[in-house]
Amino acid sequence: MATEIRVPTLGESVSEATVGTWFKKVGDAIKADEPILELETDKVTIEVPAPAAGTLSEIVVQAGETVGLGALLGQISAGNGAAAAPAQAAAPAAAAAPAPAAPVAASASAMPPAPAAAKLLAESNLSADQVDGSGKRGQVLKGDVIAAVAKAASAPAAAPAAPVAARAPTTVEDAGREERVKMTRLRQTIAKRLKDAQNTAAMLTTYNEVDMKAVMDLRNKYKDIFEKKHGVKLGFMGFFTKAVTHALKELPAVNAEIDGTDIIYKNYCHIGVAVGTDKGLVVPIVRDADQMSIAEIEKEIGRLGKAARDGQLSMADMQGGTFTISNGGVYGSLMSSPILNAPQSGILGMHKIQERPVAIGGQVVIRPMMYLALSYDHRIVDGKEAVTFLVRVKESLEDPERLVLDL
């Protein structure tokens, strides 16, 4: 009896995924709960475990195809693989043989739209045959529907003109030295969310600088004792996260979001920590950071960072953030203007610590300085609130005892 492998629940607001890598091939023996394939969603990459032990007898959906919740991915038959392999031997041969042109066209046209695309088609009063599909085997994806709707909306206003090429033509000499790679679902989502944030929010950035000497001295003094007691290194993120939560309590608009004509004030601090991975930028969440000690924050950031790099973040790790911290300083960035992580109203950019001459008490001294950048949604956060927020963060870092005394 065969056991079906189906798409698991992917988390809140996630209705489809792209099949990534199959770790097993047809005929391979499989242990129960062993990872057998990877699914790429808008937010994370997850591994699908085997629902039972046996032999992978069939792969229904190939890598690169889009699937909805509960879709059949493959099947596992009982046994260790010896009997299943001959039964599948004809499949590769059939796949290798050239197929007639007509059946291929028919199978492509028969590919149903992705679930999210089907929903959007219904809402837009469109049918699948009115939209050119860019997915596997011509499948209509959500982005195809959005593009079709946008094209239809702009058509009456646009003057007749020749079709515009997607990109400038490449010379024959250069074409052979280019490589075209399809964007991963995660990268597409990053691109869309960042552009949506720019198009939606009235985004503005304010800057300040902080003298890091006090924090660095404190860190150097206690880092060995801290690591011995808590089992984690004392970094800068614990101080910054704690400083941010203190400032958010004083200036709740920076921790709020807009929902239509309402403002939702969050009476909790779920701080997103931007982490760069091989597949793109992800923002796991340190939940209730305002109720945590610096040691607890450092432990949670360490756990989330490792999970992000290993591709092991869960959906719960990624949802519900109220404010984000991005540390471009680890890559050497001296100054940048971060883009909001919608629907949040604020994001703090940390940068490289660099020794610079500064005037203190009428004397020019060399101090380890860091530029800070707060990007915020001006629709909900006034300039005075934004500047005050950044000043409060600066004050806490230049006098870290304030963090301990909750001042």
C-alpha positions in Angstrom: 0.0 0.0 0.0 1.4 3.4 -1.0 1.7 6.3 1.4 1.2 9.8 -0.1 3.6 12.7 0.3 1.6 15.9 0.4 2.4 19.6 0.9 2.1 20.3 4.7 0.6 23.4 6.3 3.0 26.2 5.4 1.9 28.8 8.0 -0.3 31.8 8.2 -1.0 33.6 4.9 1.1 31.1 2.9 -0.9 29.3 0.3 1.6 27.9 -2.2 5.3 26.9 -2.5 7.8 26.0 -5.1 9.4 22.5 -5.0 13.1 22.9 -4.5 15.5 19.9 -4.3 14.4 16.3 -4.0 16.9 14.6 -1.7 15.9 11.1 -2.9 15.2 9.6 -6.3 12.7 7.0 -7.3 13.7 3.6 -6.0 15.6 4.9 -3.0 14.9 3.5 0.5 13.5 6.0 2.9 13.3 6.1 6.7 10.3 7.6 8.5 10.7 11.3 9.3 13.8 11.5 7.0 13.9 14.8 4.9 13.0 13.9 1.4 12.5 17.2 -0.4 12.7 21.0 0.1 9.8 23.5 -0.4 10.5 27.1 -1.0 7.8 29.5 0.3 7.6 33.3 0.3 9.3 33.4 3.7 11.4 30.3 4.4 12.7 27.1 2.9 11.3 24.1 4.7 12.2 20.4 4.5 9.4 17.9 4.1 9.9 14.7 6.2 8.8 11.2 5.0 5.4 10.3 6.5 6.5 6.6 6.5 9.4 4.3 5.9 9.6 2.4 2.6 10.7 3.2 -1.0 10.1 6.3 -3.0 7.9 4.9 -5.7 6.9 8.0 -7.5 7.7 11.7 -7.8 4.6 13.6 -8.9 5.9 17.2 -8.9 9.4 18.0 -10.1 11.8 20.7 -8.8 10.8 24.2 -9.9 7.0 23.6 -10.0 4.5 25.5 -7.9 2.2 23.6 -5.6 -0.7 24.5 -3.3 -1.5 23.3 0.3 -2.2 19.6 0.4 -1.0 18.9 -3.1 0.4 15.4 -3.9 4.2 15.5 -4.2 5.0 11.8 -4.4 4.3 8.4 -3.1 6.1 5.9 -0.8 5.6 2.2 -1.2 6.3 -0.5 1.4 9.7 -2.3 1.0 13.3 -1.5 0.8 13.6 -0.5 -2.8 14.6 -3.7 -4.4 11.2 -4.4 -5.9 10.3 -0.9 -6.7 13.4 0.0 -8.8 12.5 -2.4 -11.8 8.9 -1.1 -11.8 10.3 2.4 -12.3 13.0 1.5 -14.8 10.8 2.4 -17.8 10.0 5.9 -16.5 13.5 7.5 -17.3 13.4 5.9 -20.8 10.0 7.2 -21.5 11.1 10.7 -20.3 14.1 10.6 -22.5 12.2 9.7 -25.7 11.1 12.7 -27.8 7.4 13.5 -27.3 5.1 14.6 -30.0 4.6 18.4 -30.2 0.8 18.3 -29.8 0.7 16.4 -26.5 3.3 18.7 -24.9 1.2 21.7 -25.8 -1.9 20.1 -24.5 -0.3 19.2 -21.1 1.0 22.8 -20.8 -2.4 24.3 -21.4 -4.0 21.8 -19.0 -1.7 22.9 -16.1 -4.1 24.6 -13.6 -3.3 28.1 -12.2 -1.5 28.3 -8.9 -3.9 28.6 -5.9 -3.1 32.2 -5.2 -3.4 33.0 -8.9 -6.8 31.2 -9.2 -8.1 33.3 -6.3 -6.8 36.6 -7.9 -8.2 35.5 -11.3 -11.7 35.2 -9.8 -11.4 38.5 -8.0 -10.3 40.2 -11.2 -13.0 38.5 -13.4 -10.3 37.0 -15.6 -9.9 33.5 -16.9 -6.7 31.6 -17.1 -6.5 31.6 -20.9 -6.4 35.4 -20.8 -3.1 35.4 -18.9 0.3 34.2 -20.1 1.7 31.8 -17.6 5.4 32.0 -16.7 5.5 28.9 -14.4 6.5 25.4 -15.2 4.6 24.0 -18.1 2.9 27.4 -18.7 1.3 27.5 -15.2 -0.3 30.9 -14.4 1.3 32.3 -11.3 0.1 35.1 -9.0 2.7 37.5 -10.5 1.3 36.8 -14.0 -2.2 37.8 -12.9 -0.9 41.0 -11.2 1.0 41.9 -14.3 -2.0 41.3 -16.6 -4.3 43.4 -14.4 -1.8 46.2 -14.3 -1.4 46.1 -18.0 -5.1 46.2 -18.6 -5.5 49.2 -16.2 -2.8 51.2 -17.9 -3.8 50.3 -21.5 -6.5 53.1 -22.0 -4.1 55.8 -20.8 -1.1 54.7 -22.8 -0.5 56.0 -26.2 -0.1 53.3 -29.0 3.5 52.4 -29.1 5.8 49.6 -30.2 6.3 46.9 -27.5 9.2 47.7 -25.2 11.9 45.1 -24.8 12.3 43.7 -21.3 16.0 44.5 -21.5 18.5 46.0 -23.9 19.8 43.6 -26.5 23.1 41.9 -25.8 25.9 41.6 -28.3 26.7 38.2 -29.6 30.1 38.3 -28.0 28.6 39.1 -24.5 25.6 36.7 -24.8 27.9 33.7 -24.4 29.3 35.1 -21.2 26.0 35.7 -19.5 24.1 33.3 -17.3 20.3 33.5 -16.8 19.1 32.1 -13.4 15.5 32.2 -12.3 15.0 34.2 -9.1 14.1 32.0 -6.1 10.7 32.5 -4.5 12.4 34.0 -1.5 14.3 36.6 -3.6 11.2 37.4 -5.6 9.4 38.1 -2.3 12.2 40.2 -0.9 12.2 42.3 -4.1 8.4 42.7 -4.1 8.1 43.6 -0.4 10.9 46.1 -0.5 9.4 47.8 -3.6 5.9 47.7 -2.0 7.3 49.4 1.1 8.8 52.2 -1.0 5.5 52.6 -3.0 3.2 52.6 0.1 4.9 54.2 3.0 6.0 57.9 3.2 9.5 56.8 4.0 12.0 59.1 5.5 15.4 58.5 7.2 17.0 60.4 10.1 20.6 59.9 11.2 22.7 60.2 14.3 26.0 58.9 15.6 26.9 57.1 18.8 30.1 56.9 20.8 30.6 53.2 21.3 33.4 53.5 23.9 31.2 52.8 27.0 29.6 49.7 25.5 32.9 48.4 24.2 34.6 48.9 27.5 31.7 47.2 29.3 31.8 44.3 26.8 35.6 43.9 27.1 35.4 43.9 30.9 32.7 41.2 31.2 32.8 39.2 28.0 34.7 36.2 29.4 32.6 36.0 32.6 29.5 36.5 30.5 30.3 33.7 28.1 31.3 31.3 30.9 28.0 31.9 32.8 25.6 32.1 29.9 27.2 30.0 27.3 27.0 32.6 24.6 29.3 35.5 23.5 28.4 39.0 24.5 27.9 41.0 21.3 26.5 44.4 20.4 23.1 43.2 19.3 22.0 42.6 22.9 22.7 46.2 23.8 21.1 47.6 20.7 18.0 45.4 21.1 17.6 46.5 24.7 18.1 50.1 23.8 15.5 49.9 21.1 12.9 48.3 23.4 13.4 51.1 25.9 12.9 53.8 23.2 9.9 52.0 21.8 8.2 52.2 25.2 8.6 55.9 25.2 7.6 56.4 21.6 4.9 53.8 20.7 4.2 55.3 17.3 7.5 53.8 16.0 6.2 50.4 17.2 2.8 50.8 15.5 1.4 50.1 12.1 -1.3 51.4 9.8 -4.3 49.3 9.0 -6.6 51.2 6.6 -7.6 54.3 8.5 -6.7 52.8 11.9 -3.4 52.9 13.8 -2.6 49.7 15.7 -0.3 50.3 18.7 1.6 47.2 19.8 2.0 46.9 23.5 4.8 44.4 23.1 8.2 44.4 21.3 8.8 41.7 18.8 12.2 42.7 17.3 13.1 41.5 13.9 16.9 40.9 13.4 17.9 41.0 9.7 20.1 38.1 8.8 21.9 37.6 5.5 21.9 34.0 4.1 23.1 32.4 0.9 19.5 32.5 -0.4 18.8 36.1 0.6 17.8 38.3 3.5 15.5 36.9 6.2 14.2 38.6 9.4 13.6 36.2 12.3 11.9 37.6 15.3 13.0 38.0 18.9 9.7 37.8 20.6 8.9 39.9 23.7 12.4 41.3 23.7 11.4 44.0 26.1 10.9 41.4 28.8 14.2 39.7 28.2 17.6 40.3 29.7 20.6 41.0 27.5 21.8 37.4 28.0 18.4 36.0 26.9 18.4 38.3 23.9 21.9 37.2 22.9 21.0 33.5 23.2 17.8 33.9 21.1 19.7 35.9 18.4 22.3 33.2 18.3 19.7 30.5 17.9 17.8 32.4 15.2 21.0 33.2 13.3 22.2 29.6 13.2 18.7 28.4 12.1 18.7 31.0 9.4 22.0 30.0 8.0 21.1 26.3 8.2 17.7 26.9 6.5 15.9 25.7 9.6 13.8 28.7 10.5 10.1 27.9 11.2 7.2 30.0 10.1 6.7 31.0 13.7 10.3 32.4 13.8 9.4 34.8 11.0 6.0 36.2 11.9 4.7 39.1 14.0 7.6 41.5 14.2 6.9 45.1 15.3 10.3 46.7 14.6 13.5 45.7 12.8 17.2 46.1 13.4 19.6 45.7 10.4 23.3 45.5 11.1 25.2 46.4 7.9 28.3 47.1 9.9 29.2 43.4 9.9 29.8 43.8 6.1 31.7 47.0 6.5 28.9 49.5 5.7 29.7 53.0 7.0 26.3 54.6 6.2 23.0 53.4 4.6 19.3 54.2 4.5 17.4 50.9 5.3 14.1 50.2 3.7 11.1 49.5 6.0 10.0 45.9 6.6 6.3 46.5 5.9 3.9 46.8 7.6 6.3 48.0 10.4 6.7 51.7 10.8 10.4 51.8 11.8 13.8 50.1 11.1 17.1 50.9 12.7 20.3 50.5 10.7 23.6 49.9 12.5 26.9 50.4 10.8 30.6 50.0 11.1 32.4 51.1 14.2 35.2 53.4 13.1 37.6 55.5 15.1 37.1 59.2 14.3 38.2 62.5 15.8 35.4 64.1 17.8 35.2 67.1 20.1 34.5 66.3 23.8 34.7 69.0 26.4 36.5 71.4 24.1 39.2 68.7 23.2 39.6 66.7 20.1 39.8 63.0 20.9 39.7 59.7 19.0 36.6 57.7 19.7 35.0 54.5 18.2 32.0 56.0 16.5 29.0 54.4 14.7 26.4 56.0 12.4 22.8 55.1 13.2 20.0 55.4 10.6 16.3 55.3 11.5 13.9 54.9 8.5 10.3 55.4 9.4 6.9 55.9 7.9 6.1 59.6 8.1 2.4 58.9 7.8 2.3 57.7 11.4 5.7 58.9 12.9 6.4 62.6 13.1 9.9 63.9 12.7 10.1 64.9 16.3 9.2 61.4 17.4 11.8 59.8 15.0 14.6 62.1 16.2 13.7 61.6 19.8 13.7 57.8 19.3 17.2 57.9 17.8 18.4 60.2 20.6 17.1 57.8 23.2 18.9 54.9 21.6 22.1 57.0 21.5 21.8 57.9 25.2 21.3 54.3 26.3 24.3 53.1 24.3 26.6 55.9 25.5 25.6 55.3 29.1 24.7 51.6 29.2 24.0 51.7 32.9 20.6 53.3 31.9 19.7 49.9 30.4 20.3 48.2 33.7 18.5 50.9 35.7 15.6 51.1 33.2 16.1 54.9 32.7 
